[in-house]
Amino acid sequence: MNKINCLLIDDEPLALRVLRKYCAQLPALEEKGAFTNPLEALEVLSNENIDLIFLDINMPEISGLSLIKSLPNPPAFVFTTAYPEYAVEGFELEAVDYLLKPFSFERFLKAVQKARKTWAQEEETATSMLLVRADKRWYNLPHEKINYLEAYGDYVKIHTKEKTIVPKKRLSELEAQLPERFFMRVHRSFIVRVDKIEYIEGNHIKINNDTIPLALNYKNILLDRLS
């Protein structure tokens, strides 16, 4: 990841200015918006690829906790607040960090480094394994070898470059075991490894000479990810 696209949300203008100042000091951060009204940030979250959010918790329109809960697939986020009593709930939501105001630039930098470490750990999962049983055998498949998965009744066809394995699993079961950062559902019956896509033509995806249908409701999401 070269640039980290970040969003800043805090109903206190002074606190927002501090966040903007800190972001400007880190060339790796690309500010994509700073908002005192968290509801205005939702449009940016819908239209931009945001990697990291810094947001206050106690805000009048909607709390930072509620905002994160409202997002189906929230990016990484760091809470910035003057209220330590929210810390437990914040970490239960899997916040990268919890910055208690007023915080220094050094503490802000530490939060950014924590986010980077989280992404590095997620990338490591790309080389982890998927264990499935098919043909009376156990297959230990590296995630990086999987091109795509196809629903096949009560079974799933797992397509690699070399072979196709058909375990008795539903597509949704295997979807839950695969890292979202690398795999994406593109049709009710297909999940692809995004970095295996050769090209998209109309409503079809090409991977390893195979043509995979691309549902209209997934197309824009996929194009955003690829961009």
N, C-alpha and C positions, 0 to 999 in steps of 0.2 A: 504494500500500500504506500503510494508516494505521498499523496495529499490526504489528510483526514478532513472530510467535510463535516463541519460542526454547526450546531444550532445553539443559540443562547437564549434562555427564557428566564426572566426575573421581573416581577412587577415593580421593583425599586430601581429607578433610573440610575442612581449612584452605583448600585451593585452591578447593574448591567454594563456601566462604563468600565468598571474594574475588570469584568470578564473580557470585554472587548480589548482592553489594554493588554491583558495577559495573553490572549490569543494572538494579537499582533506581534508579540515577541517570539512566537514559535513559527518559523517558516513552514513547518509540517502541517499546521492547522490552516484550513481554508474556511473562513466564516461564511456561512450561507444565509445568515439572518440573525437578527437580535430583536427580541420582542418583549414588551412589558405586558402584553395581553397574550396569554398562552393559546387562546383559541385561534388567533391569527397565525400561529406557528403550524397549525394542523394542515393548512393548505400547502405550505412548503414541504412538510413531511410526506404529503401525498404526491408531490410533483418532483421532488429532488431526491437524489441518493444521499441520505444523511448517515454518516458513520457514528457520530457521537453527539449527544445532547448534554449540555450543562443546564440544569433547571432548578429553580427554587421549589420549595414544597408548599409553603403557606401563601397562596395567592387567592385573590377574591373571586375571579371568574371560575377557575377550576384548579384544584390542588395539583402539584406536580405528581403526587402519587396516583391520583385519578387519571391524569393525562396519560401516564405510562400504561396504566391498566386498560385504557381505552384503545390502545394501539394493538392490532392483531400480531404484528411482528416488529416490536420496537427495536431500534438500533441500540448500541451500547449507550448508557447514560450515567451521569454523575449528578447526584443531588448536591445543591448548594443551599444551605439554610442556617438560620440562627437558632434553630430549635433542635437540641440533641435528642429529644424524646422520640423523634421520628426515625431514628437510626435503625432500630430493629426492623421496622416495617420496610424501610428503604432497602436493606440488604436482603430481606425476604423476597423482594421483587428482583433480586439479582443485580442491584446497582453495582457498577464498577467501583465506585468510591462514594464517600459521603464527606463533603467539605463543610466544616462548621465556620460560619462567618464570625469575625473577619479572618480570611485565610491569606497566606502569603503567596507570592509567585512560585516559590519553591514547592509549597504544598499543592498548588495547581499543577505544576509540572509533574509531580509524583502521580497525580490522578491520570494524566495523559499517558505516562509510562505504564501504569496499570492496564489501561485500555489496550495499549500496544501488546502487552504481554498476553492479554486475553485473546487477542486476534491471532497471535503466534501459536497459542495452544490450540485454537480452533483449526488452524492450518495443519497442525500436526495430525489432527484426526483424519485429514485427507488420505493419509497413508495407513490408517488403521484398517481393521478387518471386519467383514461381515460374515458371520458363521451361519450357514444354512444346511439343511439336510435334503438331499435329493438323490434318487436312484440308489437308495440304501447306502449312501455315502454322506460324510460330512465334508462340506466345502468351506474352506477358510479363504474368502475372497477379499483381496485388498480393495478398498474403496476406489483407488486410482485406476483400477483395471475395469471397473464397471462403466459401460457406455450409457445404458439406459435400462429401465425396468418396464415391463408390460404386464398389465392385468390379464389373467387367463383363467376366468372362472374363479374357482377357489384356490387357484395356483397363481404364481408369478413367474414370468420368463425374465431371467436376469441375463442380459446380453453383454458379453465382453467381446473383445476383438477376436479371441480364439474360439469361443464356444458359447452355448446357451444352456443355462441351468434352470430347471423348473422345480423349485421347492413348493411344498404345499403351504403357502403363506398368502395372506391377502396383501394387496399393494399397500394399504394403509398401515399394516403391521411393520413392513420393511421401511416405509417412509419415516416412521417414528425413530428408526435406528440409524438413519443416515444424516450426516451433518447438513443443515440447511444452507450453509455457506457454499456448498459445492453441488448440491442436488436440488432440483426444482420440479414440481409437478407442472406439466405443460398441457395436460389433458386429463380427463377423469380416469383414463386407463394407462397413462404414461408418465414416468418420472425420468428426467434426463440428468446426466452429469453435465453441468453447464459448460465447462471448459473443453468438452469433447465435441461441441457443436461446430460443424464445418461451415454451414451457412443456413440461412432461413430464406425460403422462397414462398411467398404467399402465406398460406396457412400450413406449411410443412417445414420440418427441420431435417437437415441431413447430417447423419452421424455414421461414419464408417460404411458408406454406401447404402445405409438403411434410411428409409423415409418414415418420419414420425409425424403424426398429426399434431398441429398446434391449435388449441382452442382459442377462440377470439378473446375470451375473458382473461387469458393468461399472456396474450401476446405482448401487450404494452409493458407488463411487469417484467417479462423476459428481456425485452429490448432495453429497458432501463438498466437491468442488471448487466447486460453485455456492454452498455455504454459507460 
